[in-house]
Amino acid sequence: MKTRWTDQVTPENVLPEHPQPLFRRDAWMSLNGLWNFKLEKTEFKAIQGFIEMASMTEGASPQEWDGELLVPFTVDAPLSGVMHILRPQERLWYQREFNLPEGMQGKRILLHIEASDWETSVYVNGKKVGQHRGAYDPFSFEITDALVSGSNKLSVCVWDATEQQAQPLGKQIMPENRMGFRYQPTGGIWQPVWIEAVSKSYLASAKLRSDVTGLTVTPDVVGSGTVKVRVLDGEQVVGEAVGEGEIRVDVPSPKLWSPETPNLYAVELLLEEDGKVVDRVSSHTGLRTISKNDAGEILLNGKPIVMYGPLDQGYWPDGILTPPSDEAIIYDLQYLKDIGCNMVRVHIKTHPARWYHHADRLGLLVIQDMICMPKYGQTVTAEASANWTREFAEMIADFGNHPSIISWCVFNEAWGQHETIQQTAWAKETDPSRLTLSASGWTDRGVGDILDVHQYATYPTMPIEDKSGRCITIGEAGGHNLIVDDHHWHGKKNARRSSPPMSVSGKRMTFAGIEDMDRKYDFYFRNLRHFVTRGGCRSIVYTQIADVEHECNGYMTYDREVSKLPKKRFADIHEWLFKPVEYSVVNGGRWQRMSLVTPKGKKPKLDWEKATGEWTTTELPMESAQGLGTDEERSMLALKQQFEISESPQRAVLEIRFKNGSFNREPKPERLDGHQPRPAVTTRVAITLDGKPFRDHLMSVHTGHGLSVSYLELTNEEVAALSTGAHEIGLMFPAANELYSLDVQLLSYR
C-alpha cells in the first residue's frame, strides 16, 4: 500500500529538513540516503527479563554486503527497498562513506541518530565510538578523533530482541506471535542520521521550561563559557538574560500559546568565551502553563479547557514507524485541526522531533505515552525496570522543550505496568511542569494528576468522582470501524459488514458504509458529549487518526487517501463537545421497586414477565452500604416510574448514576510476570420505555472507582415517541447486591 508521498521519496531528497528544529545550528549535513547493508546471524535465545550481555553489536564490519537500503527507513519498511523482518537471532550492519564539508573541517564533529531500534553501535573508520540502547529517543556521539582526512567510513550495527526480552517496544511483535492489536516489528535505524560541527566549547543541550510570564533555560555546556539567552517575537528581541546555570528571561506583554493562538517565540542560545560567540543554537518556545484545580478541571494558562482528539499510533504503510516526508507529518496534524481536534495522544511510541515542532506551530495539545514493555509473556525484572526508567528519562529530556506536550502518560493499561506509585512520583518529580497520567485505562493506583479510563462501548460508562481529586478523562474511546474499498491493508477484498441499530448496539461498531457511519457516528458523539457537558469529563481520546494495518477504525484510511466523513462534517460533529448544554428533567415523581431472587444454579434472566411480585414505593437516588438488593445472595431489583410529559423534547438522554461493587475494593497486587487482566466490575441493566425494550446495557467500571455514570442517548424515533401525556420507564438489575447507589433521570436538552 502506498501513500501520496511514497513515489516522491528518492535517495537524494529523503527527509532533507533539519531533524532538530528546537536545537539548530547552521553547520550540519544529512547522512540520509542509500547505505550498504548486511544481515548476520547471531546467538540469542529468548529470555525473561533483561539481557545480561553488555553488547550484542560488538565486532568488525562486514567486507561484503547484501545490497543497499534507504536510510532512515527500517529494513522491514517498503520505502527501505528491502522489506525484511529483522529477527532477534540476527543483527543488521549498515555502512556508508562521507567527506566532511569544507566548513566543518577543523571543528569537533557530532554524529546524531534520531532513533534506532534497539541496541546500536557506531564505528568510524573501524573504531567504535559509542553504543546506545533504546528504540525511541535520539542519541549522539562525538566522532572527531576517529575521523581522517578525505573519505570516512561510517558503520552501524543494530540488534533488536523485540518481545524476546523486557525492553520498551510499543506495539511491535514478531509475526508468528501476533495477537491482539499488535503490528509489524521494526528493527534498525528509523529516523534521520546526520552530523554537525561545533567548537571546542559548545552547548550540548538546553532545557527550556516556559510559563505565562517568560522562560527558564538550563543549559548544559561542554567546555567553558557564559550563556546568553535571547527571546524574539519575529525580529524583535523581547527578552534577554546572561548566566552560567539556570537562566530566567521574562517577556513583557506575553503572547500566550494555546490551540487557538499557537504563538511561538524564537529563542537564541549564545555561548560566549571572552566576549566572543563560540556557539549559536536556534530554538523556539511557547509561553503557557498546564495544571489542574481542586475541582478536577484541566487548566491551560489558568483557564479550564476541554480536550478532544485521536489516538495517534504513528504508523505508515510505506515507512512503518517513519513518516515518508515532512509534508506527510503536516498533513496529519493539519487534518486534525481541520476536523475540530485540539489534542492528540501519541500512543506508546515517539514521533520524529519535527512532528512535535509542527504540533507546536499548528497548536495541538499532546499527551505523550512512555513506551511500554511487552504486553504478553515477559517478566519485569529489576534490570528491565531500570532500563525502562532510563529510556523514559531520556524521552522527557529529549522532547520536554516542546510546548505542545502537556502530559506524560507513564503506563498504558497493564502493559509492563510495575511500581506504579513510585514511577508516577518519579515522572512528576522529573518534570513538574506537566500533568502526569499514571495509567491510561485499566489498573488505577490512585496517583498522578489524572484518572483515566478506556471505554470502547457504544454507550460508555465513566467515574464522575475521584477520592484523590484528580481530573477524570477517557483515554481511549470509539474504535468504530469502516472498511473503505481498495484502501485497506489486508483481509477480504472490499468487504462489507452490517451494523446493528443504535438501540441494540453495545460494543464498538463496524459501519456498513459511509452513510451508515455518518448517521451513527453523529449519534455516538451526541451521546459522548454528555460526559463532558454534564459528567465532568475533561478529555476524550478517540481511536484513532488513521487505520493501522488490520485495524480499520481511523478517521482516515491507512494510506491517508480517504477521510471517512468529509472534514467539515467531522468538525461540525466535534464542535458539540465544546458547547454548553442546558438540561431539564423529564421524569418526575416516585418510583416503585420489586425485589426478586434467582434460584441457585440458574443464570439471572432479565425478563419483565417474571416481575410478578409486589411493588413498593421508593425514591431515587437510593443508597445502601449493604447493597440495594435483599438479604438474598442472588437478589434482582426491578424499578419502574410513571411520569407525565407536558412538552415534547427535541433531544433526550437517559442518565444512570451508580456505585457498584468496585468502589470499595482494592486493585490486586501488581504482577511482574506478564499481562494483567482488565480489573473491571460490570453491572447489567435491562431498560424499557413505555413497555418496550429500550437498552440492554452493561455498565463497566474498574476496581476502586466510585460514583459513575452512563448516558443512553435516545434515537430520533425514540424521542418522537415521547409525546405529551403519560409514560413509563422501567429498569431491571440482575445483581442488586452489587449495586450500592442509584439515580436515574430522563433529561431533555437542546
RAWO-V342773 format. One record per helix or strand. SS is the DSSP state (H for helix, E for strand). FROM is the first residue (numbers start at 1). TO is the last residue. If there is no record, write none. Layout:
# RAWO-V342773
ss=SS from=FROM to=TO
ss=SS from=FROM to=TO
This chain:
# RAWO-V342773
ss=H from=6 to=8
ss=E from=24 to=24
ss=E from=28 to=30
ss=E from=33 to=41
ss=E from=67 to=71
ss=H from=78 to=80
ss=E from=90 to=99
ss=H from=102 to=104
ss=E from=108 to=113
ss=E from=116 to=117
ss=E from=119 to=124
ss=E from=127 to=133
ss=E from=139 to=142
ss=H from=144 to=146
ss=E from=151 to=159
ss=H from=162 to=164
ss=E from=172 to=173
ss=H from=175 to=177
ss=E from=183 to=184
ss=E from=188 to=189
ss=E from=193 to=198
ss=E from=202 to=210
ss=E from=214 to=222
ss=E from=226 to=233
ss=E from=236 to=243
ss=E from=246 to=250
ss=E from=256 to=257
ss=E from=262 to=262
ss=E from=265 to=273
ss=E from=276 to=285
ss=E from=287 to=287
ss=E from=290 to=292
ss=E from=298 to=300
ss=E from=303 to=304
ss=E from=307 to=312
ss=E from=316 to=316
ss=E from=320 to=320
ss=H from=326 to=338
ss=E from=343 to=346
ss=H from=353 to=362
ss=E from=365 to=369
ss=H from=382 to=399
ss=E from=405 to=412
ss=H from=420 to=430
ss=E from=435 to=440
ss=E from=450 to=455
ss=E from=461 to=463
ss=E from=471 to=478
ss=E from=481 to=481
ss=E from=510 to=510
ss=H from=514 to=533
ss=E from=539 to=543
ss=E from=546 to=546
ss=E from=548 to=548
ss=E from=551 to=551
ss=E from=556 to=556
ss=E from=563 to=563
ss=H from=567 to=578
ss=E from=583 to=585
ss=E from=591 to=597
ss=H from=608 to=610
ss=E from=616 to=618
ss=E from=622 to=623
ss=E from=635 to=645
ss=E from=651 to=660
ss=E from=680 to=689
ss=E from=692 to=702
ss=E from=708 to=713
ss=H from=716 to=720
ss=E from=725 to=733
ss=H from=736 to=738
ss=E from=739 to=749
